[in-house]
Amino acid sequence: MKKGLTKMGIVFSVIMVFYMTTHRPNEEQFYSWLLNEHHIECHKSITCTKTLDGNSYTTLIETGSNIKNEYLLFNTIGKIYEDEDGSRITVKAMGVFGKYITIMIEEQG
């Protein structure tokens, strides 16, 4: 009985590691997540827009970027955005199981 549970645990672990390595989200999925979670919309340039209260927008420029795809089971992305007033928004997220999870979001200024 104990050997059977051990074998099942090993098989489950191998399947889980395989699934996690093949389902790490990419940068395009990050931008979709960023729009849905934090209302920051980026296009194919470093210029983004953030929806504020109501229908007003502010323009953001990406001033820093850090993408780590080298981890076996997950990846991390960190982005720094700055608006025309000098206020900064720092977003850090971890991608795992095909989705992103907020690690940190910080607004300064």
N, C-alpha and C positions, 0 to 999 in steps of 0.2 A: 504493500500500500504506500509506504513512504517513498520507495523508488519511483513509483508511478507518478506521485505528486511532484517529485523532483524533476522528472523528465518533462512533465507538463509545464512546469515553471520555466525550464530552460527553453523549451519550444516557444512558449509565450514571449519570453524575453527576446529571443532572436527575431520573432515576427515583429515585435514592437520596435526594436532598433531598426529593422529594415524599413518599416513604415515611416518612422520619424525621419530617416535619412532621405527618403524619396518624397516626402511631403513638406520640405522646408519652403516657406513662401518666398517669392522673389521681390525685387524692388518695386515692380509694377503693382503688385498686391499691397505693398506698403502704402503707396500713394492712394489707392482706393480706400484702405483702412483709415488713413490720415484724414481723408475727406469725410468719411462716415463718423468717425469718433471725435475729431477735433475741429471739423469744419474748415480745414485748410486744403485748398485745391491747387495742385501744381500741374503744370503742363510740361512739355518737353524742354523747358528752359529752367533757369534758376529763379524765375519770377513766379510767385504764388499769390493767391488771394485768400484772405480769411474772412468768413462771414461773421459779422458782429450782430448786435441786437437789431432785429427787424430786417430791413433790406440793405443795410449799409455794409460796405466792404472796406478792407484795408489791404494795401499791397505789401507783400513780404518778399524779401530777397534771401535766398539760401546762402548763408555766409560760412557754413561749416557742414561737413558731411563725413560720417564714419560708418562704413558698412563692413561687417565681418561675416563672411560666408564660410569661414574655415572650420567652424565647429561641426562636429559629426552629426549631432542630433538637432541643432537649432542654429539660427543666425541672429545677429543683433544689428540694429540700425540706429544711429544717432544723427539728428539733424538740428541745425541752429538756423533760425530765421530771424531777420531783423526788419522792422518797418521804417518808414521815412522819418519817424520821430526818434529813432534810436532804441526803441523797446525791443527786447529779445524774447524769443520763444524757443526753448530747448525741448526737444521731443526725443525720448529714447524708448525703443521697443524691442521686444524679443519675438522672433518668428518661430513657431513650433506647431506641429500638427496642421499645417496649412493656414494658420491664422496668426495675427500679431496680437501681442499683449503689451499694454503700456507698462513700462518700467518706471518712467519718470516723465512728467511734463512740468516745466517751470517757466513762468513768465516774469521777466524783469523789466522794470522801467515803467 
